[in-house]
Amino acid sequence: MRTRGFWVLFVLGLICGVGCALPPPATGPDTLGETNEKTSVSGNYPPDGYLEALPPVPSKGYWLESLAEDVYFFSNGVYNNMFVVTSEGVVITDPIRGSGERLKQAIAEVTGQPVKYMIYSHSHLDHIGDAHLFQGPVKIIAHNETRRLLERYRDPDRLLPQISFCKTYKMDLGGVEFRLIYPGEGHGKGNIIIYLPGKRVLMFVDVATPKSVPFKNFSTVDIYGQVVGLKKALSLDFDIYVAGHLFRPGKKEEMREVLDYYYASRKANAEAMQRVPLRETLQNSPSKDIERKMGDYFQAVAEECYRILKKEWKPRLMGFEAFARGHCDTWTTFHRTHKTP
Ligand SMILES: [Zn+2]
């Protein structure tokens, strides 16, 4: 049941990335940066690679875990969010579609305070589709681009924000500081970092799920912007983060590990493009259709890139077999249109 729900939610998650707002900081594509960290993992692992099996979901339908004093992690097993209890009311983040009532129940477990604010990480339906359940005196905060997208969608389930901002937004409620940061377009327009500096906790959705490769084709409209966003998040001082997916929060080093995968896949792709000769691959393709010939070339590059990555990353991150070739292909598109380092 949960497995079926997982895939349904993931498929719905494909309704992702449309549009963006601010351009990413003006650094060239060859300044993305790389870490020198190399952690090879060997030994036995399941046929699909690294696996962190989902523990049984509690009968109430969710997990609730404390991340720091008055900061809570809520998860339905696949999607997650964070809420904060203050002396002046509760601040919630994404009202996950299908889990809004359970989120209310979770809040009632720890406080009698009313929900005062709701912060959208971004506009995607799967993450904020139950916003309508919090209609009333709750004030909604989101990025300007998220507001613009929601105005266009006219979805009554995704209420429009009353407060929106461009680059950063700061709020203090009951002595808790909330810092909202827009690192530019990556996973669609308006996807923000929600940062609680005093709690050393951060939320950044759909970009780096702990111990997992990124979702299909990096689930992005701007791979460069996505790397810039991750670098911005990692420049902040935090210990633990909420990724939007997985049944548990992540550690800072787990976010860095996913960024390392971005770099490794980019490098492997550049290497594969050197190794797979374009002209010969086109000549050797049995098809007379040039588009099909190009398709064969892209596939050969992705296969070579996958082969380069496999030894190190399959035992390290979940989802490698499902998505690594797609990541390689995304980088091919990037490398064909940007300066290749
Ligand atoms: Zn999304």
Residues whose N, C-alpha, C, O or C-beta is under 5 A from the ligand:
A	BS01	ZN	C16 H124 D206
